[in-house]
Amino acid sequence: MKIAIIGAGGVGGYFGGCLARGGADTTFIVRGRTLEALRSRGLRVDSIKGDFLIPRVKATDDPSEVGPVDAVIVTVKAWQVPEVAGQIKPLIGADTAVVPLENGMESPDHLAAALGEQHVLGGLCGIVAFAVEPGHIRHIGADPFVMFGERDNRPSERTAKLREAFLAAGVGAEIPPDINRSMWTKFLFIAGMSGIGSAARVPVGVWRAQPETRSLAVRLLGEILAVAAARGVMLDSNAIQLTLDRYDGLPPESTSSLQRDVMEGKPSELDAQVGAVVRMAREAGIDAPVCETLYSVLLPQERKARAV
C-alpha cells in the first residue's frame, strides 16, 4: 500500500515510522529541518513499545514528486490543516483516502472543502508522543491506536485495506460503527486534558490529584457533552467517569501537545479545541462558562505566540 504521511512530529513520526517498518510504501511530506534530518539520519523512535530506527526514509517537501497514493495520513497541527490541504492535491487519485488524525472536530471539513468530500474520512488516534528533535520521536504513554471510517459510516474496501496496513505494522486499528461518535469521545478526552493542563501548567499526574482542578475538569467535560448532544451525538451516560479513568491511567508526567506548545510559547491548537467548544456552544445557545474562561485566559498568550 502506498501511503503519504503529512508531518513527522509525535503522531506522524510514530505512526508513519511503524507503517514504514511494517512494509508499507511510506513517504513523509515534510520540510525544513525535519526533511533534512530524515534524509540524513533517518527516523529514530524511542518507545515504551520498543525502540526502532529506520535509517533510510522516503521524505520530500514536494508532493508532486510522489504522485497519487492510496492513503494520505494528515498529522500536522489542527491550525495547519487549511494551509496544507491544497498542497496535497498531487497525492490525490481517484480513490485516495485522506485521514486526519488531528485533535479537534473540524479538520475533516477543512480537508473536504479543498479535496472533495469523497476523499476524506473521519479519523482519530491515541498516543502520548512528541518530537525530541527533528527525526527523533519519543513515545512515553498510551497503547497507540488509530480509528478511521467513511464519514457516512458505510463499509469500504479502502478503509479495510488501510486497517490491514496498520495491523501489519503492529498498530491497533479499528473501523468503528460510528466514526463521528468516536471522534467526539476522543475530543472529550483531549480537550478536557488540554484545557485544564494548559491553564494549570502542570502534568496530568498533578492536576488530577487536586480536588479543585479535578472538579473543574468534570464541569468542563460536562460542557463538551452538552455541545455534542446539541449536535446530535449522544455519548455514553458514564462518559465523564470513563474519561476521568483514562486520565488516571496516564503516566503522571503526561501532557497534551496543546499544553506543551502553550508552555513553550508556541502557536497551539487552542482554537481547535477549547475555542471550538466555545464556538459550538454559542451556536447551540448553550452556556459553557469553564471553557469560555479557560479560552479567555489562554488567548492572550496564543495571540502573542502568533504575533497577532
N, C-alpha and C positions, 0 to 999 in steps of 0.2 A: 504494500500500500504506500502511496506517495503522499507525504504529509508535510505541510509547512507550519512552522511554529513562529508566531509573531511575538517577538520579545524573548528574552532569556534571563529574566530575573528569577526569583524564588520559584514561581509557578512554572513559567516556560522552561527554565533551565532544568528543573527536576523532571517534569513530565516529558519534555522533549528529549532529555537525556535517556530516560527509560525507554522511550519508543525507539530511539536510535540504537540503543544497546540490544533491544529486543528484535531487531532486524527490519524495522520499517525504514523505508527510504525517506529520511527526515532531513529537512533543511530549515535552518534558523534564519529568519529575516530580522536582522539587527543592524546597528550602525555604530559608528564612533569607536570608543574603547572596547566595547563588548565584541564588535566584529573583529577588531584587531586581536583580542585575546583568544577568541575561538579559533581563529585562523592560525595563530602562532603557538598556542599552548593546548588547544583542545578544551574540553569541558570536564571539570572536576566536580563531583558531587560527594559531599560528606553527609551521610545519612544514618539515622538510627535503624534503618532497614538494611544497611550495608553500603559502604563507600564504593565508588567506582570512578573510573577515568576513561573518557573517550578521547584518545589522542588526536584523532582526525575527525573533524566535524565539518559538515557541509554548512556554510554560512555565507550570506550575501546581504547587501543593502539594496539590491535591485531585483524586485520580484519578477521582472520580465526575463531575467536570466533563468528562472526556474520554470516558468510556464504553468499551465493548468495542473492542478493537483487533485487528489481525491478528497482531501480534507484540509482545512485551514483552522488551526487552533490559535485563538487570539488571547494573548496573556499579558498585554500591556495594561497600564493603569486605566481605570474606567474613564477618566477625563481625557485620555489619549485616543480613545476609540474613534470618535468622529474624525480625528486627524488621519488615522491610519486606514480607515475604511476604504476611502477612494484609492489609496496607494496599492491595495492588494488586489485590485481588479485583474491584473495579469495572471493571478493564480486561479481565477475562476473559470472552470469548464462547465459543460452542460449540466452535470450532476454533482458539482462540488458542494460539500457540506462545510459550512463555516460555524465553528463552535466557540462562542465567547465564554471564557472562564473567569470573567471579572467579578469583583464584589459589587453587587448592585442589581437593579432590575431593568435598567434602560439600555444596556449595550445591544441586545438583540434588535431593538427598534432602530438604533443608530446604524447598525450594520445593514439591516434590511432596506433602509432608505437609500443607501449607497449601492448595494449589490443586488437587490431584489429579494423579496420575501421568500421565494422558493429555495434560496441557497442557505438561509440562516436557521440554525437550530437554537433551542434553548440549552443552556449548559451551566454547570457549576462544578466546583471542586472543593476538596478538603485537604489542607496541608498547612503546617506551620514551617515555613522555609523562607530564606532570604539570601540575597547575593552578598557574600563576604567581600568580593571584589568582582570585576568583570570576568566571567568564565569560571567562577568558583561559587558553588551553591552549597548552603548548609541547611539540611532538613533536621529540625530539632523536635518536632512533635506531630502527633496525629498519624494514623494509618492512612496514607494518601489514597484518595479515590477521586473518580470523576463520574458525573452523571450528565447525560445529554439525551435529547429526543426531539423529534419533529414538534414544532410549536402547536400543531393541532393534535398531537399525541397519536398520530397514525403510525403503524409499523412501517419500516422501510429497510430496504437492503443496505443502504449506505450507513445507517446507524448500526445495523448488525455487524457490518464489516469493521467499522471503526471500533466497536466494542471488542471484537476479536483481536484487533491490533493492540489495544491497551492490555487486554488479558495476557496476550503473548509476551508483553513487556513486563509482566508482573505487577501491573497496576489494577486495583479494583475498579471495575467499570460497570455501570448499571444504566439501563434504559427504563426509567420509572414509568408507572402508569400515567402520571400527570406531571410533566416536567415543570409546568408553571407553579404548581403547588410545592414541588421540591425546591424550586428556586426561592420561593417565599420562606420556606423553612430555613434555608441557608442564610437568606437575608436577615431573618430574625436573629440568628446566631451572630453573624459578623457585625451587623450594625449596632447591636447591643454592646458587644465587646469593644468595638471601635469607639463608640461614643463615650462610654464610661472610662475606658483606659486612656483615651486621649485627653480627657479633662482632668483625670486624677494623676496622670503622668507616672503611673506605677504599673508593673506587670499584673497579670490576672491573679496570680497567687496572693497578692497583697489586697487588691480591692474586693475579691470575692470573699475574703475572710472578715471584712469590716461590715458590721450590720448596716451602717448608714449607706455605703456605696452599693451593697448587695440589694438593699431595699430600693435604691434609686434604679438599679438595673431591672428589677421586677416591674417597676412602673414604666420604664422605657419600653420593655418588651410588650407590655400591655398596649401601649400606644401603637406599636407596629402591628400587633394582631388586629386592632380595630381598623387600621388602614387596609390591611389585607382583606378583611371581611367586607369593607365598603367597596372593594374592587372585585368582589365575588369569589374570594378564595378563603375557605374556612379551614384553618389548621386544626390539629388535634386539640382536644379540650385541655390536655395536660402539656401543651406546647411550651409554656413558660418553665415548668418544672423540668421537662426534658432538656431545655436549653441550659438551665442552671446546672443540671447534671453534666452536660458537656463542658461547661466552664470548669466545673470541679475536677473533671478528668484530665484537663490540660496540664502540661508541665508548669510549675509555678512561675517560671520566668517568661512564659508566653506573652507576646504582644501581637496585635494585629499590624498589618502593613500600614494602615492608615495612621495608627498611633506612632509607629516608628518614623514615618515621614514627618508627622507633626513635631515630634521631639527633636528631629534633626533639622527643622526649619525648611523642609522641602514642600513643594506642592503636593497635596494629598487628595484622597478620594472623599473628602468631607462632603462635597456637594452631591456626590453619587450615593452616599449612604445616609448620614443624618439629614443632610439637606433634602434628599429625595423624600424622606418620611415627612418632613415639614411641608413640602410642596403638595404631596399627595393628600396629606391630612387637610390642608386648606381647601383643596379641590373638592374633597368629600364633606367639608363642613364639620370636621372632627377636631376637637381640642387635642393638642399634643404638647403640653407645657414642658415636659422634660426634654424632648427633642428640640423644641424651639429654644430653650435656654442653653443647651449644650451647643447647638449650632451657632447661636449668637455669641457665646463666649469664645468659641474656636475660630469664628470667621475673621476677626482682625488679623490673627497670625497667618491664616490662609491667604488673605489678600496681600499681606506683606511678603509671603513666600513667592507669590505670583507677580509681585511688583505692580499691583493694581491700585 
